[in-house]
Amino acid sequence: MLRIKVTEGVKKVWKNDLFRTLIFMAIIILGIFAFRTALIIILKTNYPLQTPISESMKPTLNVGDLLIVQGIQNASEIRADEKDGDIIVFKKPENPQEFIVHRAIAKFVIDGKYYFITKGDNNRSADYWSGFPRGAVPEDYIIGKVIFRIPFLGYIKLYFGTPIGMALGILIIAAILILGNIPSQKS
């Protein structure tokens, strides 16, 4: 008897459109977090998806490209060459909260630590970061190297990464929930 009442209660709740919509949204959100966590584990970096925000890497990379970044376990594996060196993502030495995407054009070792001279493909000269030997980026600032690029998809990351973009995303979800649960008028 109790089992029948519980089953009927579950069926009644499941028929509620708002409940089903909330469950669906929760599954989507959990899926996004699971996907991000999987990327972090597989690519061995906490920042597996990046997007260039300037034209310094044109024509190789464009603003709005979504970059897949693989973590580096050993800095000696990074290929440094002016023409075909690895494109690396590193913390901006003047502001480690920001990331830079540039090509490694030279590398050297001091006291067992690798340093990389970097340059944007669209820039005239190499980067110079004061406070570091020869203005080079130390290996512990490197997030990883770019292994794949998806054109234009990075605009989504750029847009929804802003406060206005997040607010708009929340408003869109709320509108979908509200509009999806307004009873239709049958004539």
GUKOLGU-217906 format. One record per residue (C-alpha): residue number from 0; residue in three letters; x, y, z. Coordinates in steps of 0.5 Angstrom, whole numbers, plus 2048, in hexadecimal, padded with zeros to 3 digits. Layout:
// GUKOLGU-217906
PASE     k     r     X     Y     Z
PASE   NUM   ALA     X     Y     Z
...
This chain:
// GUKOLGU-217906
PASE     k     r     X     Y     Z
PASE     0   MET   800   800   800
PASE     1   LEU   806   805   802
PASE     2   ARG   809   803   7FC
PASE     3   ILE   803   805   7F7
PASE     4   LYS   803   80B   7FB
PASE     5   VAL   80A   80D   7FA
PASE     6   THR   80A   80B   7F2
PASE     7   GLU   804   80F   7F1
PASE     8   GLY   807   815   7F5
PASE     9   VAL   80D   814   7F0
PASE    10   LYS   809   814   7EA
PASE    11   LYS   805   81A   7EC
PASE    12   VAL   80C   81E   7EE
PASE    13   TRP   80F   81C   7E7
PASE    14   LYS   809   81E   7E3
PASE    15   ASN   80A   825   7E6
PASE    16   ASP   80E   829   7E0
PASE    17   LEU   812   82E   7E4
PASE    18   PHE   814   828   7E8
PASE    19   ARG   817   824   7E2
PASE    20   THR   81A   82B   7DF
PASE    21   LEU   81E   82C   7E6
PASE    22   ILE   820   825   7E5
PASE    23   PHE   822   826   7DE
PASE    24   MET   826   82C   7E0
PASE    25   ALA   829   829   7E6
PASE    26   ILE   82C   823   7E1
PASE    27   ILE   82E   828   7DC
PASE    28   ILE   832   82C   7E2
PASE    29   LEU   835   825   7E5
PASE    30   GLY   837   823   7DE
PASE    31   ILE   83B   82A   7DC
PASE    32   PHE   83F   829   7E3
PASE    33   ALA   840   822   7E1
PASE    34   PHE   843   823   7DA
PASE    35   ARG   847   829   7DD
PASE    36   THR   84A   824   7E3
PASE    37   ALA   84B   81F   7DD
PASE    38   LEU   84F   824   7D9
PASE    39   ILE   853   826   7DF
PASE    40   ILE   855   81F   7E1
PASE    41   ILE   856   81D   7D9
PASE    42   LEU   85A   823   7D7
PASE    43   LYS   85E   823   7DE
PASE    44   THR   85D   82B   7DF
PASE    45   ASN   858   82F   7E3
PASE    46   TYR   857   833   7DD
PASE    47   PRO   855   82F   7D7
PASE    48   LEU   851   834   7D3
PASE    49   GLN   854   83B   7D1
PASE    50   THR   852   840   7CC
PASE    51   PRO   857   845   7C9
PASE    52   ILE   854   84C   7CB
PASE    53   SER   859   850   7C7
PASE    54   GLU   85B   850   7C0
PASE    55   SER   863   84F   7C2
PASE    56   MET   863   847   7BF
PASE    57   LYS   85F   849   7B8
PASE    58   PRO   85F   846   7B3
PASE    59   THR   860   83F   7B7
PASE    60   LEU   85B   841   7BC
PASE    61   ASN   855   846   7BC
PASE    62   VAL   851   849   7C2
PASE    63   GLY   84B   844   7C3
PASE    64   ASP   84F   83E   7C2
PASE    65   LEU   84E   839   7C7
PASE    66   LEU   855   836   7C9
PASE    67   ILE   856   82F   7CC
PASE    68   VAL   85C   82F   7D0
PASE    69   GLN   860   829   7D3
PASE    70   GLY   864   829   7D9
PASE    71   ILE   86B   829   7D9
PASE    72   GLN   86F   824   7DE
PASE    73   ASN   876   825   7DB
PASE    74   ALA   878   82C   7D9
PASE    75   SER   87D   829   7D4
PASE    76   GLU   877   826   7D0
PASE    77   ILE   875   82D   7CE
PASE    78   ARG   878   82E   7C7
PASE    79   ALA   87B   835   7C6
PASE    80   ASP   87C   838   7BF
PASE    81   GLU   87A   83F   7BC
PASE    82   LYS   876   83C   7B6
PASE    83   ASP   873   835   7B9
PASE    84   GLY   874   835   7C0
PASE    85   ASP   86F   833   7C5
PASE    86   ILE   869   838   7C6
PASE    87   ILE   869   838   7CE
PASE    88   VAL   864   83B   7D3
PASE    89   PHE   868   83F   7D9
PASE    90   LYS   866   843   7DF
PASE    91   LYS   867   84A   7DD
PASE    92   PRO   86D   84C   7E2
PASE    93   GLU   86B   853   7E4
PASE    94   ASN   864   850   7E5
PASE    95   PRO   864   848   7E6
PASE    96   GLN   85C   849   7E6
PASE    97   GLU   85C   84A   7DF
PASE    98   PHE   85F   845   7DA
PASE    99   ILE   863   846   7D3
PASE   100   VAL   863   842   7CD
PASE   101   HIS   869   843   7C9
PASE   102   ARG   86E   83F   7C5
PASE   103   ALA   875   83C   7C9
PASE   104   ILE   87A   83E   7C5
PASE   105   ALA   880   83D   7C9
PASE   106   LYS   882   839   7CF
PASE   107   PHE   888   839   7D4
PASE   108   VAL   889   836   7DB
PASE   109   ILE   88C   839   7E1
PASE   110   ASP   88D   835   7E7
PASE   111   GLY   889   82F   7E5
PASE   112   LYS   883   834   7E3
PASE   113   TYR   880   835   7DC
PASE   114   TYR   87F   83C   7DA
PASE   115   PHE   87B   83E   7D3
PASE   116   ILE   87C   844   7CF
PASE   117   THR   875   845   7CC
PASE   118   LYS   872   849   7C6
PASE   119   GLY   86B   84A   7C3
PASE   120   ASP   86B   848   7BB
PASE   121   ASN   868   84F   7BA
PASE   122   ASN   86D   853   7BE
PASE   123   ARG   874   856   7BC
PASE   124   SER   878   854   7C2
PASE   125   ALA   878   84F   7C7
PASE   126   ASP   875   850   7CE
PASE   127   TYR   879   852   7D3
PASE   128   TRP   877   851   7DA
PASE   129   SER   87B   855   7DF
PASE   130   GLY   87E   852   7E6
PASE   131   PHE   87F   84B   7E2
PASE   132   PRO   886   849   7DF
PASE   133   ARG   886   84C   7D7
PASE   134   GLY   87F   84E   7D8
PASE   135   ALA   87D   847   7D7
PASE   136   VAL   877   843   7DA
PASE   137   PRO   879   83E   7E0
PASE   138   GLU   876   837   7DF
PASE   139   ASP   872   837   7E5
PASE   140   TYR   86E   83D   7E2
PASE   141   ILE   86C   838   7DC
PASE   142   ILE   865   835   7DC
PASE   143   GLY   866   831   7D6
PASE   144   LYS   866   831   7CE
PASE   145   VAL   861   832   7C9
PASE   146   ILE   85F   82B   7C6
PASE   147   PHE   859   82D   7C2
PASE   148   ARG   855   833   7C0
PASE   149   ILE   84D   833   7BE
PASE   150   PRO   84C   83A   7BB
PASE   151   PHE   846   83E   7BE
PASE   152   LEU   844   83A   7C3
PASE   153   GLY   848   83E   7C8
PASE   154   TYR   843   844   7C8
PASE   155   ILE   83F   840   7CC
PASE   156   LYS   844   83F   7D1
PASE   157   LEU   846   847   7D1
PASE   158   TYR   83F   849   7D1
PASE   159   PHE   83C   845   7D7
PASE   160   GLY   842   846   7DB
PASE   161   THR   840   84D   7DC
PASE   162   PRO   83B   850   7E1
PASE   163   ILE   836   852   7DC
PASE   164   GLY   837   84B   7D8
PASE   165   MET   836   847   7DE
PASE   166   ALA   830   84C   7E0
PASE   167   LEU   82D   84B   7D9
PASE   168   GLY   82E   843   7D9
PASE   169   ILE   82A   843   7E0
PASE   170   LEU   825   847   7DD
PASE   171   ILE   824   843   7D7
PASE   172   ILE   824   83C   7DB
PASE   173   ALA   81E   840   7E0
PASE   174   ALA   81A   842   7DA
PASE   175   ILE   81B   83B   7D7
PASE   176   LEU   818   838   7DE
PASE   177   ILE   813   83D   7DE
PASE   178   LEU   810   83D   7D7
PASE   179   GLY   811   835   7D7
PASE   180   ASN   80C   835   7DD
PASE   181   ILE   806   83A   7DB
PASE   182   PRO   800   836   7D9
PASE   183   SER   7FE   836   7D2
PASE   184   GLN   7F7   839   7D1
PASE   185   LYS   7F3   834   7CD
PASE   186   SER   7ED   837   7C9
